[in-house]
Amino acid sequence: MSICTKVTSIGLLGVLVFGSTCLYDNFLIFQQCSRKALEKAAHDTQLKKILGENIEIGDWYESTIGVDHEGHSAYCNFPVKGSLNNANIHLRAVRFEDRRDSYFEWPGSGRWELVVLEALVHTGPSESAQCPRRIDLHATEIIHPKW
C-alpha cells in the first residue's frame, strides 16, 4: 500500500468519526430537549384538553433539530400525538455550561433549559383549519449561570 493510500484512508476515517460524533451529539441534544418539552406538554391542561391523554412523540422522521455553531443554543420541532388529536411542538433551548472548559467534551453534555416552547394544533375541519392554533406552553424561566 502506498503512503498516499494510507494517508487518505486515515483522513477518511477521521472525517467519518468526527461526523458520527457530531451527529450523535445532536441526537442526544434532541433527546434531552424533547424529553423536557414532553414533560411540560403532559402537564398543560389546555393542551391535554385538545390532544387528549397519553401525549407522546410522533414519527422521528418528521422531527428537526438545529444547533448553533458554538453549541450554546438549539431549536427543535417534532410532532406529538394524543388520544384525540395531533400537534407540532416547537422549542428553543440554551445550554449554560461553557463547552470550552476542557479539550474534549462528551457528546450531549451540558444542562439545557427551554426558553421558548409552543405547540401548533390543527383544531379540526372548519374554515379556521387553514390556520393552526398556537398554544404557548410557558417555558421555564432563564436561569443565569453563576460566574
Backbone as CSV, one residue per row, in Angstrom:
resi,resn,N_x,N_y,N_z,CA_x,CA_y,CA_z,C_x,C_y,C_z
1,MET,0.842,-1.175,0.000,0.000,0.000,0.000,0.892,1.244,0.000
2,SER,0.581,2.187,-0.830,1.404,3.391,-0.900,1.064,4.328,0.263
3,ILE,1.932,5.277,0.499,1.745,6.234,1.587,0.528,7.118,1.343
4,CYS,0.237,7.445,0.096,-0.939,8.265,-0.226,-2.233,7.537,0.112
5,THR,-2.267,6.257,-0.148,-3.456,5.464,0.171,-3.660,5.393,1.676
6,LYS,-2.576,5.219,2.432,-2.681,5.162,3.893,-3.151,6.491,4.464
7,VAL,-2.586,7.584,3.989,-2.975,8.903,4.482,-4.431,9.198,4.129
8,THR,-4.856,8.848,2.932,-6.242,9.052,2.525,-7.190,8.213,3.373
9,SER,-6.822,6.982,3.651,-7.659,6.106,4.473,-7.791,6.647,5.886
10,ILE,-6.698,7.093,6.467,-6.736,7.647,7.826,-7.542,8.942,7.841
11,GLY,-7.387,9.766,6.811,-8.150,11.008,6.725,-9.643,10.760,6.617
12,LEU,-10.025,9.824,5.782,-11.448,9.494,5.636,-12.023,8.901,6.920
13,LEU,-11.237,8.074,7.603,-11.685,7.518,8.870,-11.873,8.615,9.912
14,GLY,-10.967,9.576,9.942,-11.089,10.702,10.868,-12.329,11.536,10.609
15,VAL,-12.602,11.805,9.339,-13.791,12.570,8.975,-15.051,11.803,9.357
16,LEU,-15.044,10.507,9.145,-16.194,9.674,9.499,-16.436,9.676,11.007
17,VAL,-15.380,9.548,11.797,-15.515,9.551,13.259,-16.005,10.919,13.740
18,PHE,-15.426,11.996,13.215,-15.849,13.333,13.614,-17.313,13.586,13.249
19,GLY,-17.713,13.217,12.045,-19.100,13.395,11.626,-20.066,12.569,12.458
20,SER,-19.679,11.357,12.787,-20.536,10.500,13.611,-20.690,11.067,15.011
21,THR,-19.618,11.618,15.564,-19.683,12.206,16.896,-20.592,13.429,16.907
22,CYS,-20.501,14.266,15.883,-21.387,15.440,15.790,-22.847,15.021,15.654
23,LEU,-23.100,14.015,14.861,-24.457,13.513,14.677,-25.015,12.928,15.978
24,TYR,-24.190,12.186,16.688,-24.599,11.605,17.969,-24.852,12.698,19.006
25,ASP,-24.039,13.753,19.005,-24.229,14.882,19.917,-25.571,15.551,19.645
26,ASN,-25.899,15.787,18.379,-27.190,16.387,18.039,-28.355,15.488,18.453
27,PHE,-28.190,14.185,18.299,-29.239,13.248,18.723,-29.461,13.327,20.234
28,LEU,-28.388,13.395,21.006,-28.522,13.484,22.464,-29.142,14.810,22.889
29,ILE,-28.792,15.897,22.206,-29.404,17.193,22.495,-30.901,17.128,22.219
30,PHE,-31.285,16.534,21.092,-32.699,16.402,20.759,-33.433,15.575,21.821
31,GLN,-32.826,14.497,22.274,-33.454,13.655,23.291,-33.679,14.431,24.586
32,GLN,-32.669,15.184,25.032,-32.798,15.948,26.275,-33.882,17.014,26.161
33,CYS,-33.859,17.780,25.077,-34.815,18.876,24.917,-36.238,18.368,24.693
34,SER,-36.390,17.344,23.885,-37.742,16.839,23.626,-38.331,16.173,24.864
35,ARG,-37.503,15.550,25.687,-37.996,14.952,26.931,-38.544,16.034,27.865
36,LYS,-37.805,17.150,27.995,-38.285,18.249,28.838,-39.567,18.855,28.271
37,ALA,-39.622,19.022,26.960,-40.809,19.597,26.331,-42.018,18.685,26.501
38,LEU,-41.811,17.393,26.386,-42.909,16.447,26.540,-43.438,16.442,27.977
39,GLU,-42.554,16.602,28.955,-42.996,16.707,30.345,-43.872,17.933,30.541
40,LYS,-43.452,19.065,29.972,-44.246,20.286,30.072,-45.589,20.124,29.374
41,ALA,-45.586,19.525,28.182,-46.826,19.355,27.424,-47.793,18.427,28.149
42,ALA,-47.274,17.432,28.819,-48.140,16.484,29.526,-48.830,17.125,30.724
43,HIS,-48.272,18.211,31.249,-48.866,18.878,32.413,-49.692,20.104,32.040
44,ASP,-49.736,20.494,30.775,-50.502,21.658,30.350,-51.960,21.258,30.154
45,THR,-52.866,21.881,30.896,-54.277,21.480,30.854,-54.943,21.838,29.529
46,GLN,-54.592,22.994,28.966,-55.198,23.409,27.691,-54.805,22.455,26.569
47,LEU,-53.553,22.052,26.532,-53.101,21.126,25.502,-53.683,19.731,25.719
48,LYS,-53.782,19.303,26.976,-54.375,17.989,27.258,-55.840,17.947,26.856
49,LYS,-56.529,19.086,26.972,-57.934,19.125,26.579,-58.082,18.959,25.066
50,ILE,-57.131,19.499,24.299,-57.204,19.410,22.843,-56.660,18.085,22.332
51,LEU,-55.498,17.654,22.865,-54.851,16.437,22.369,-55.351,15.166,23.031
52,GLY,-55.851,15.269,24.234,-56.276,14.085,24.964,-55.160,13.590,25.880
53,GLU,-55.347,12.422,26.407,-54.364,11.831,27.317,-53.271,11.105,26.540
54,ASN,-52.264,10.640,27.248,-51.151,9.861,26.689,-50.451,10.588,25.545
55,ILE,-49.967,11.795,25.808,-49.247,12.569,24.795,-47.859,11.967,24.631
56,GLU,-47.511,11.636,23.379,-46.204,11.040,23.100,-45.640,11.599,21.799
57,ILE,-44.343,11.406,21.611,-43.667,11.909,20.416,-44.112,11.104,19.204
58,GLY,-44.310,11.815,18.094,-44.724,11.178,16.850,-43.544,10.585,16.100
59,ASP,-43.665,10.514,14.790,-42.652,9.893,13.947,-41.350,10.680,13.980
60,TRP,-40.232,9.988,14.114,-38.926,10.630,14.234,-38.509,11.333,12.944
61,TYR,-38.955,10.827,11.797,-38.504,11.400,10.535,-39.178,12.739,10.218
62,GLU,-40.139,13.163,11.005,-40.747,14.475,10.847,-40.149,15.492,11.810
63,SER,-39.150,15.091,12.558,-38.516,15.965,13.542,-37.320,16.683,12.931
64,THR,-37.031,17.877,13.468,-35.855,18.622,13.043,-35.125,19.149,14.262
65,ILE,-33.823,19.356,14.108,-33.020,19.980,15.147,-31.990,20.872,14.476
66,GLY,-31.716,21.965,15.101,-30.677,22.876,14.641,-29.892,23.347,15.850
67,VAL,-28.576,23.275,15.769,-27.709,23.704,16.864,-26.793,24.777,16.310
68,ASP,-26.595,25.863,17.083,-25.717,26.915,16.582,-24.269,26.434,16.552
69,HIS,-23.433,27.208,15.929,-22.050,26.791,15.674,-21.268,26.559,16.964
70,GLU,-21.523,27.346,17.983,-20.806,27.201,19.249,-21.436,26.142,20.150
71,GLY,-22.641,25.703,19.862,-23.298,24.670,20.655,-23.975,25.185,21.901
72,HIS,-24.321,26.491,21.937,-24.953,27.053,23.125,-26.465,27.174,23.003
73,SER,-27.012,27.073,21.797,-28.462,27.140,21.647,-28.906,26.158,20.574
74,ALA,-30.142,25.724,20.718,-30.695,24.744,19.784,-32.175,25.016,19.597
75,TYR,-32.696,24.598,18.455,-34.128,24.621,18.238,-34.550,23.240,17.739
76,CYS,-35.719,22.826,18.155,-36.246,21.514,17.762,-37.709,21.669,17.380
77,ASN,-38.118,20.911,16.416,-39.521,20.781,16.027,-39.822,19.290,15.938
78,PHE,-40.914,18.868,16.555,-41.280,17.460,16.460,-42.779,17.298,16.657
79,PRO,-43.348,16.276,16.020,-44.782,16.031,16.172,-45.070,15.282,17.472
80,VAL,-46.233,15.575,18.031,-46.733,14.822,19.185,-48.135,14.354,18.847
81,LYS,-48.513,13.273,19.478,-49.861,12.769,19.250,-50.474,12.361,20.579
82,GLY,-51.747,12.612,20.669,-52.511,12.231,21.845,-53.661,11.337,21.436
83,SER,-54.538,11.053,22.367,-55.657,10.166,22.064,-56.725,10.848,21.195
84,LEU,-56.751,12.195,21.160,-57.763,12.906,20.384,-57.241,13.601,19.138
85,ASN,-56.015,14.141,19.184,-55.533,14.987,18.100,-54.008,14.941,18.045
86,ASN,-53.452,15.576,17.011,-52.002,15.685,16.837,-51.595,17.145,16.872
87,ALA,-50.302,17.401,17.137,-49.776,18.764,17.147,-48.297,18.723,16.811
88,ASN,-47.728,19.889,16.608,-46.290,20.030,16.429,-45.759,20.897,17.558
89,ILE,-44.696,20.464,18.193,-44.056,21.212,19.269,-42.830,21.913,18.696
90,HIS,-42.688,23.186,19.010,-41.532,23.981,18.614,-40.875,24.486,19.887
91,LEU,-39.565,24.324,19.975,-38.875,24.788,21.170,-37.533,25.397,20.819
92,ARG,-37.075,26.263,21.692,-35.724,26.807,21.653,-35.139,26.595,23.032
93,ALA,-33.889,26.167,23.057,-33.235,25.876,24.332,-31.830,26.456,24.326
94,VAL,-31.328,26.739,25.518,-29.962,27.241,25.670,-29.205,26.340,26.636
95,ARG,-27.894,26.246,26.413,-27.012,25.470,27.288,-26.203,26.472,28.102
96,PHE,-26.160,26.268,29.406,-25.499,27.236,30.259,-24.054,26.905,30.568
97,GLU,-23.666,25.659,30.516,-22.280,25.326,30.787,-21.426,25.718,29.592
98,ASP,-20.244,26.204,29.861,-19.325,26.548,28.790,-18.671,25.271,28.304
99,ARG,-18.711,25.041,27.021,-18.160,23.812,26.457,-16.659,23.895,26.236
100,ARG,-16.031,24.990,26.584,-14.603,25.145,26.349,-13.785,24.946,27.627
101,ASP,-14.345,24.255,28.608,-13.616,24.026,29.851,-12.461,23.047,29.669
102,SER,-12.607,22.125,28.773,-11.556,21.141,28.553,-11.380,20.921,27.050
103,TYR,-10.383,20.159,26.717,-10.087,19.918,25.306,-11.165,19.055,24.656
104,PHE,-11.658,18.065,25.383,-12.660,17.146,24.825,-13.935,17.231,25.649
105,GLU,-15.051,17.349,24.984,-16.357,17.349,25.639,-17.121,16.105,25.222
106,TRP,-17.764,15.467,26.165,-18.581,14.295,25.850,-19.805,14.724,25.071
107,PRO,-20.219,13.957,24.095,-21.439,14.304,23.341,-22.650,14.361,24.261
108,GLY,-23.479,15.367,24.061,-24.700,15.511,24.841,-24.501,16.106,26.211
109,SER,-23.283,16.544,26.532,-23.039,17.082,27.864,-23.644,18.472,27.980
110,GLY,-23.883,18.888,29.193,-24.429,20.217,29.443,-25.868,20.168,29.897
111,ARG,-26.282,21.241,30.548,-27.650,21.341,31.047,-28.423,22.286,30.138
112,TRP,-29.509,21.818,29.588,-30.325,22.597,28.667,-31.557,23.123,29.380
113,GLU,-31.886,24.381,29.128,-33.102,24.989,29.662,-33.950,25.468,28.496
114,LEU,-35.235,25.205,28.546,-36.152,25.631,27.483,-36.457,27.107,27.641
115,VAL,-36.337,27.854,26.570,-36.628,29.281,26.592,-37.975,29.550,25.929
116,VAL,-38.207,28.956,24.773,-39.469,29.107,24.047,-40.041,27.714,23.848
117,LEU,-41.307,27.558,24.158,-41.977,26.274,23.981,-43.416,26.541,23.567
118,GLU,-43.774,26.084,22.378,-45.131,26.292,21.898,-45.589,25.085,21.093
119,ALA,-46.893,24.940,21.014,-47.498,23.851,20.243,-48.394,24.451,19.169
120,LEU,-48.321,23.900,17.968,-49.217,24.285,16.878,-50.192,23.138,16.661
121,VAL,-51.476,23.413,16.858,-52.501,22.379,16.815,-53.489,22.696,15.708
122,HIS,-53.767,21.715,14.864,-54.841,21.828,13.888,-56.112,21.370,14.588
123,THR,-57.055,22.300,14.771,-58.195,22.030,15.636,-59.310,21.232,14.998
124,GLY,-59.362,21.105,13.687,-60.407,20.280,13.100,-60.908,20.815,11.780
125,PRO,-61.904,20.142,11.212,-62.431,20.540,9.902,-63.353,21.752,10.017
126,SER,-62.794,22.912,9.772,-63.591,24.140,9.728,-62.860,25.148,8.856
127,GLU,-63.414,26.343,8.748,-62.749,27.342,7.925,-61.451,27.831,8.564
128,SER,-61.305,27.669,9.851,-60.076,28.110,10.514,-59.010,27.009,10.533
129,ALA,-59.278,25.875,9.887,-58.309,24.778,9.888,-57.066,25.111,9.068
130,GLN,-57.176,26.099,8.156,-56.007,26.506,7.373,-54.966,27.167,8.273
131,CYS,-55.402,27.795,9.341,-54.502,28.484,10.266,-54.472,27.708,11.584
132,PRO,-53.358,27.028,11.899,-53.318,26.238,13.122,-53.341,27.120,14.373
133,ARG,-53.806,26.559,15.436,-53.899,27.259,16.718,-52.570,27.144,17.442
134,ARG,-52.049,28.258,17.926,-50.767,28.283,18.635,-51.022,28.336,20.131
135,ILE,-50.429,27.411,20.860,-50.572,27.356,22.310,-49.194,27.544,22.930
136,ASP,-49.050,28.589,23.742,-47.793,28.830,24.441,-47.774,27.952,25.692
137,LEU,-46.741,27.157,25.825,-46.667,26.222,26.949,-45.862,26.776,28.120
138,HIS,-45.592,28.065,28.115,-44.900,28.737,29.218,-43.619,28.011,29.597
139,ALA,-42.595,28.237,28.813,-41.306,27.588,29.047,-40.717,28.056,30.376
140,THR,-39.734,27.310,30.823,-39.095,27.644,32.088,-38.392,28.980,31.973
141,GLU,-38.231,29.627,33.096,-37.542,30.910,33.095,-36.057,30.684,32.813
142,ILE,-35.420,31.717,32.326,-33.993,31.630,32.032,-33.238,31.714,33.344
143,ILE,-32.418,30.745,33.603,-31.613,30.738,34.818,-30.207,31.188,34.420
144,HIS,-29.795,32.297,34.997,-28.478,32.825,34.670,-27.407,32.030,35.387
145,PRO,-26.353,31.643,34.686,-25.294,30.857,35.330,-24.515,31.716,36.327
146,LYS,-23.962,31.068,37.321,-23.118,31.757,38.292,-21.736,31.938,37.697
147,TRP,-21.286,33.137,37.602,-19.980,33.411,37.004,-18.899,33.347,38.028
